[in-house]
Amino acid sequence: MLHLNITKQEIIDKDFGKCLLISNGYLQLKVTLEVGPRIISFRRNEGNNILFNDINDKVKVWGADLEYIYGKGTVWHAYGGHRIW
């Protein structure tokens, strides 16, 4: 029988604020609690995040099409991670 020790902890992420960190001792998942919900990190405990995060806000879209639908000055930002739908 496989025994998994799942832990969860509320943390403050420097880029996304209050988050929930979930780990089974091997894999780690970080989920936003103040925006989203959005999974912002999925990694091995000592590995790299496999999800994209645009911490420097470089990926965004603006223009006439967005303004026509959502109003003047609208900008869409690709913050990254994965939205939970």
Chimera marker file (.cmm) of the C-alpha trace (Angstrom):
<marker_set name="trace">
<marker id="1" x="0.000" y="0.000" z="0.000" r="1" g="1" b="0" radius="0.5"/>
<marker id="2" x="1.266" y="3.455" z="-0.952" r="1" g="1" b="0" radius="0.5"/>
<marker id="3" x="1.226" y="5.962" z="1.892" r="1" g="1" b="0" radius="0.5"/>
<marker id="4" x="1.378" y="9.635" z="0.930" r="1" g="1" b="0" radius="0.5"/>
<marker id="5" x="1.969" y="12.328" z="3.490" r="1" g="1" b="0" radius="0.5"/>
<marker id="6" x="0.213" y="15.353" z="2.006" r="1" g="1" b="0" radius="0.5"/>
<marker id="7" x="1.016" y="18.677" z="3.653" r="1" g="1" b="0" radius="0.5"/>
<marker id="8" x="-0.536" y="22.080" z="3.080" r="1" g="1" b="0" radius="0.5"/>
<marker id="9" x="0.593" y="25.462" z="4.278" r="1" g="1" b="0" radius="0.5"/>
<marker id="10" x="-0.521" y="29.043" z="3.701" r="1" g="1" b="0" radius="0.5"/>
<marker id="11" x="2.395" y="31.175" z="2.540" r="1" g="1" b="0" radius="0.5"/>
<marker id="12" x="3.002" y="34.663" z="1.197" r="1" g="1" b="0" radius="0.5"/>
<marker id="13" x="4.458" y="34.559" z="-2.310" r="1" g="1" b="0" radius="0.5"/>
<marker id="14" x="6.505" y="37.660" z="-3.200" r="1" g="1" b="0" radius="0.5"/>
<marker id="15" x="4.763" y="37.982" z="-6.584" r="1" g="1" b="0" radius="0.5"/>
<marker id="16" x="1.234" y="36.623" z="-6.006" r="1" g="1" b="0" radius="0.5"/>
<marker id="17" x="0.470" y="37.280" z="-2.334" r="1" g="1" b="0" radius="0.5"/>
<marker id="18" x="-1.341" y="34.735" z="-0.167" r="1" g="1" b="0" radius="0.5"/>
<marker id="19" x="-0.997" y="31.188" z="-1.577" r="1" g="1" b="0" radius="0.5"/>
<marker id="20" x="-1.553" y="27.599" z="-0.560" r="1" g="1" b="0" radius="0.5"/>
<marker id="21" x="1.499" y="25.315" z="-0.854" r="1" g="1" b="0" radius="0.5"/>
<marker id="22" x="0.579" y="21.622" z="-1.180" r="1" g="1" b="0" radius="0.5"/>
<marker id="23" x="3.229" y="18.884" z="-1.174" r="1" g="1" b="0" radius="0.5"/>
<marker id="24" x="3.441" y="15.114" z="-1.003" r="1" g="1" b="0" radius="0.5"/>
<marker id="25" x="7.156" y="15.200" z="-0.172" r="1" g="1" b="0" radius="0.5"/>
<marker id="26" x="8.100" y="14.814" z="-3.836" r="1" g="1" b="0" radius="0.5"/>
<marker id="27" x="5.846" y="17.151" z="-5.823" r="1" g="1" b="0" radius="0.5"/>
<marker id="28" x="4.799" y="20.672" z="-4.898" r="1" g="1" b="0" radius="0.5"/>
<marker id="29" x="1.814" y="22.717" z="-6.048" r="1" g="1" b="0" radius="0.5"/>
<marker id="30" x="1.295" y="26.421" z="-5.306" r="1" g="1" b="0" radius="0.5"/>
<marker id="31" x="-2.195" y="27.919" z="-5.700" r="1" g="1" b="0" radius="0.5"/>
<marker id="32" x="-3.167" y="31.573" z="-5.350" r="1" g="1" b="0" radius="0.5"/>
<marker id="33" x="-5.736" y="32.452" z="-2.696" r="1" g="1" b="0" radius="0.5"/>
<marker id="34" x="-6.240" y="36.170" z="-3.421" r="1" g="1" b="0" radius="0.5"/>
<marker id="35" x="-6.466" y="36.100" z="-7.228" r="1" g="1" b="0" radius="0.5"/>
<marker id="36" x="-7.784" y="33.408" z="-9.498" r="1" g="1" b="0" radius="0.5"/>
<marker id="37" x="-7.867" y="30.672" z="-8.417" r="1" g="1" b="0" radius="0.5"/>
<marker id="38" x="-4.697" y="29.999" z="-10.359" r="1" g="1" b="0" radius="0.5"/>
<marker id="39" x="-2.062" y="27.275" z="-10.043" r="1" g="1" b="0" radius="0.5"/>
<marker id="40" x="1.154" y="29.295" z="-10.282" r="1" g="1" b="0" radius="0.5"/>
<marker id="41" x="3.676" y="26.544" z="-9.645" r="1" g="1" b="0" radius="0.5"/>
<marker id="42" x="3.972" y="22.799" z="-10.209" r="1" g="1" b="0" radius="0.5"/>
<marker id="43" x="7.392" y="21.270" z="-9.563" r="1" g="1" b="0" radius="0.5"/>
<marker id="44" x="9.409" y="18.596" z="-7.890" r="1" g="1" b="0" radius="0.5"/>
<marker id="45" x="10.402" y="19.841" z="-4.442" r="1" g="1" b="0" radius="0.5"/>
<marker id="46" x="13.912" y="20.715" z="-5.645" r="1" g="1" b="0" radius="0.5"/>
<marker id="47" x="13.044" y="21.231" z="-9.330" r="1" g="1" b="0" radius="0.5"/>
<marker id="48" x="11.985" y="24.033" z="-11.632" r="1" g="1" b="0" radius="0.5"/>
<marker id="49" x="8.424" y="25.244" z="-12.083" r="1" g="1" b="0" radius="0.5"/>
<marker id="50" x="6.968" y="23.679" z="-15.250" r="1" g="1" b="0" radius="0.5"/>
<marker id="51" x="4.302" y="26.409" z="-15.573" r="1" g="1" b="0" radius="0.5"/>
<marker id="52" x="4.917" y="29.765" z="-17.242" r="1" g="1" b="0" radius="0.5"/>
<marker id="53" x="4.777" y="32.857" z="-15.029" r="1" g="1" b="0" radius="0.5"/>
<marker id="54" x="5.082" y="36.389" z="-16.403" r="1" g="1" b="0" radius="0.5"/>
<marker id="55" x="6.460" y="38.056" z="-13.282" r="1" g="1" b="0" radius="0.5"/>
<marker id="56" x="7.751" y="41.059" z="-15.273" r="1" g="1" b="0" radius="0.5"/>
<marker id="57" x="4.382" y="41.569" z="-17.045" r="1" g="1" b="0" radius="0.5"/>
<marker id="58" x="5.880" y="41.327" z="-20.547" r="1" g="1" b="0" radius="0.5"/>
<marker id="59" x="3.045" y="39.358" z="-22.184" r="1" g="1" b="0" radius="0.5"/>
<marker id="60" x="0.028" y="41.590" z="-22.714" r="1" g="1" b="0" radius="0.5"/>
<marker id="61" x="-2.377" y="42.528" z="-25.479" r="1" g="1" b="0" radius="0.5"/>
<marker id="62" x="-4.165" y="45.824" z="-26.111" r="1" g="1" b="0" radius="0.5"/>
<marker id="63" x="-5.764" y="47.610" z="-28.996" r="1" g="1" b="0" radius="0.5"/>
<marker id="64" x="-8.967" y="48.379" z="-30.825" r="1" g="1" b="0" radius="0.5"/>
<marker id="65" x="-10.454" y="44.855" z="-30.622" r="1" g="1" b="0" radius="0.5"/>
<marker id="66" x="-10.204" y="44.722" z="-26.825" r="1" g="1" b="0" radius="0.5"/>
<marker id="67" x="-11.384" y="48.303" z="-26.445" r="1" g="1" b="0" radius="0.5"/>
<marker id="68" x="-14.402" y="47.649" z="-28.684" r="1" g="1" b="0" radius="0.5"/>
<marker id="69" x="-15.566" y="44.808" z="-26.417" r="1" g="1" b="0" radius="0.5"/>
<marker id="70" x="-14.283" y="45.794" z="-22.952" r="1" g="1" b="0" radius="0.5"/>
<marker id="71" x="-13.832" y="49.561" z="-23.081" r="1" g="1" b="0" radius="0.5"/>
<marker id="72" x="-11.169" y="52.188" z="-23.655" r="1" g="1" b="0" radius="0.5"/>
<marker id="73" x="-7.742" y="51.449" z="-22.190" r="1" g="1" b="0" radius="0.5"/>
<marker id="74" x="-8.359" y="47.702" z="-21.707" r="1" g="1" b="0" radius="0.5"/>
<marker id="75" x="-5.203" y="45.586" z="-21.461" r="1" g="1" b="0" radius="0.5"/>
<marker id="76" x="-5.120" y="41.765" z="-21.199" r="1" g="1" b="0" radius="0.5"/>
<marker id="77" x="-2.247" y="40.325" z="-19.119" r="1" g="1" b="0" radius="0.5"/>
<marker id="78" x="-0.933" y="36.726" z="-19.327" r="1" g="1" b="0" radius="0.5"/>
<marker id="79" x="0.047" y="36.271" z="-15.700" r="1" g="1" b="0" radius="0.5"/>
<marker id="80" x="0.828" y="32.616" z="-16.301" r="1" g="1" b="0" radius="0.5"/>
<marker id="81" x="0.205" y="29.511" z="-14.283" r="1" g="1" b="0" radius="0.5"/>
<marker id="82" x="-3.000" y="27.632" z="-14.991" r="1" g="1" b="0" radius="0.5"/>
<marker id="83" x="-6.559" y="28.765" z="-14.337" r="1" g="1" b="0" radius="0.5"/>
<marker id="84" x="-8.814" y="26.268" z="-12.597" r="1" g="1" b="0" radius="0.5"/>
<marker id="85" x="-12.027" y="26.093" z="-14.617" r="1" g="1" b="0" radius="0.5"/>
<link id1="1" id2="2" r="1" g="1" b="0" radius="0.2"/>
<link id1="2" id2="3" r="1" g="1" b="0" radius="0.2"/>
<link id1="3" id2="4" r="1" g="1" b="0" radius="0.2"/>
<link id1="4" id2="5" r="1" g="1" b="0" radius="0.2"/>
<link id1="5" id2="6" r="1" g="1" b="0" radius="0.2"/>
<link id1="6" id2="7" r="1" g="1" b="0" radius="0.2"/>
<link id1="7" id2="8" r="1" g="1" b="0" radius="0.2"/>
<link id1="8" id2="9" r="1" g="1" b="0" radius="0.2"/>
<link id1="9" id2="10" r="1" g="1" b="0" radius="0.2"/>
<link id1="10" id2="11" r="1" g="1" b="0" radius="0.2"/>
<link id1="11" id2="12" r="1" g="1" b="0" radius="0.2"/>
<link id1="12" id2="13" r="1" g="1" b="0" radius="0.2"/>
<link id1="13" id2="14" r="1" g="1" b="0" radius="0.2"/>
<link id1="14" id2="15" r="1" g="1" b="0" radius="0.2"/>
<link id1="15" id2="16" r="1" g="1" b="0" radius="0.2"/>
<link id1="16" id2="17" r="1" g="1" b="0" radius="0.2"/>
<link id1="17" id2="18" r="1" g="1" b="0" radius="0.2"/>
<link id1="18" id2="19" r="1" g="1" b="0" radius="0.2"/>
<link id1="19" id2="20" r="1" g="1" b="0" radius="0.2"/>
<link id1="20" id2="21" r="1" g="1" b="0" radius="0.2"/>
<link id1="21" id2="22" r="1" g="1" b="0" radius="0.2"/>
<link id1="22" id2="23" r="1" g="1" b="0" radius="0.2"/>
<link id1="23" id2="24" r="1" g="1" b="0" radius="0.2"/>
<link id1="24" id2="25" r="1" g="1" b="0" radius="0.2"/>
<link id1="25" id2="26" r="1" g="1" b="0" radius="0.2"/>
<link id1="26" id2="27" r="1" g="1" b="0" radius="0.2"/>
<link id1="27" id2="28" r="1" g="1" b="0" radius="0.2"/>
<link id1="28" id2="29" r="1" g="1" b="0" radius="0.2"/>
<link id1="29" id2="30" r="1" g="1" b="0" radius="0.2"/>
<link id1="30" id2="31" r="1" g="1" b="0" radius="0.2"/>
<link id1="31" id2="32" r="1" g="1" b="0" radius="0.2"/>
<link id1="32" id2="33" r="1" g="1" b="0" radius="0.2"/>
<link id1="33" id2="34" r="1" g="1" b="0" radius="0.2"/>
<link id1="34" id2="35" r="1" g="1" b="0" radius="0.2"/>
<link id1="35" id2="36" r="1" g="1" b="0" radius="0.2"/>
<link id1="36" id2="37" r="1" g="1" b="0" radius="0.2"/>
<link id1="37" id2="38" r="1" g="1" b="0" radius="0.2"/>
<link id1="38" id2="39" r="1" g="1" b="0" radius="0.2"/>
<link id1="39" id2="40" r="1" g="1" b="0" radius="0.2"/>
<link id1="40" id2="41" r="1" g="1" b="0" radius="0.2"/>
<link id1="41" id2="42" r="1" g="1" b="0" radius="0.2"/>
<link id1="42" id2="43" r="1" g="1" b="0" radius="0.2"/>
<link id1="43" id2="44" r="1" g="1" b="0" radius="0.2"/>
<link id1="44" id2="45" r="1" g="1" b="0" radius="0.2"/>
<link id1="45" id2="46" r="1" g="1" b="0" radius="0.2"/>
<link id1="46" id2="47" r="1" g="1" b="0" radius="0.2"/>
<link id1="47" id2="48" r="1" g="1" b="0" radius="0.2"/>
<link id1="48" id2="49" r="1" g="1" b="0" radius="0.2"/>
<link id1="49" id2="50" r="1" g="1" b="0" radius="0.2"/>
<link id1="50" id2="51" r="1" g="1" b="0" radius="0.2"/>
<link id1="51" id2="52" r="1" g="1" b="0" radius="0.2"/>
<link id1="52" id2="53" r="1" g="1" b="0" radius="0.2"/>
<link id1="53" id2="54" r="1" g="1" b="0" radius="0.2"/>
<link id1="54" id2="55" r="1" g="1" b="0" radius="0.2"/>
<link id1="55" id2="56" r="1" g="1" b="0" radius="0.2"/>
<link id1="56" id2="57" r="1" g="1" b="0" radius="0.2"/>
<link id1="57" id2="58" r="1" g="1" b="0" radius="0.2"/>
<link id1="58" id2="59" r="1" g="1" b="0" radius="0.2"/>
<link id1="59" id2="60" r="1" g="1" b="0" radius="0.2"/>
<link id1="60" id2="61" r="1" g="1" b="0" radius="0.2"/>
<link id1="61" id2="62" r="1" g="1" b="0" radius="0.2"/>
<link id1="62" id2="63" r="1" g="1" b="0" radius="0.2"/>
<link id1="63" id2="64" r="1" g="1" b="0" radius="0.2"/>
<link id1="64" id2="65" r="1" g="1" b="0" radius="0.2"/>
<link id1="65" id2="66" r="1" g="1" b="0" radius="0.2"/>
<link id1="66" id2="67" r="1" g="1" b="0" radius="0.2"/>
<link id1="67" id2="68" r="1" g="1" b="0" radius="0.2"/>
<link id1="68" id2="69" r="1" g="1" b="0" radius="0.2"/>
<link id1="69" id2="70" r="1" g="1" b="0" radius="0.2"/>
<link id1="70" id2="71" r="1" g="1" b="0" radius="0.2"/>
<link id1="71" id2="72" r="1" g="1" b="0" radius="0.2"/>
<link id1="72" id2="73" r="1" g="1" b="0" radius="0.2"/>
<link id1="73" id2="74" r="1" g="1" b="0" radius="0.2"/>
<link id1="74" id2="75" r="1" g="1" b="0" radius="0.2"/>
<link id1="75" id2="76" r="1" g="1" b="0" radius="0.2"/>
<link id1="76" id2="77" r="1" g="1" b="0" radius="0.2"/>
<link id1="77" id2="78" r="1" g="1" b="0" radius="0.2"/>
<link id1="78" id2="79" r="1" g="1" b="0" radius="0.2"/>
<link id1="79" id2="80" r="1" g="1" b="0" radius="0.2"/>
<link id1="80" id2="81" r="1" g="1" b="0" radius="0.2"/>
<link id1="81" id2="82" r="1" g="1" b="0" radius="0.2"/>
<link id1="82" id2="83" r="1" g="1" b="0" radius="0.2"/>
<link id1="83" id2="84" r="1" g="1" b="0" radius="0.2"/>
<link id1="84" id2="85" r="1" g="1" b="0" radius="0.2"/>
</marker_set>
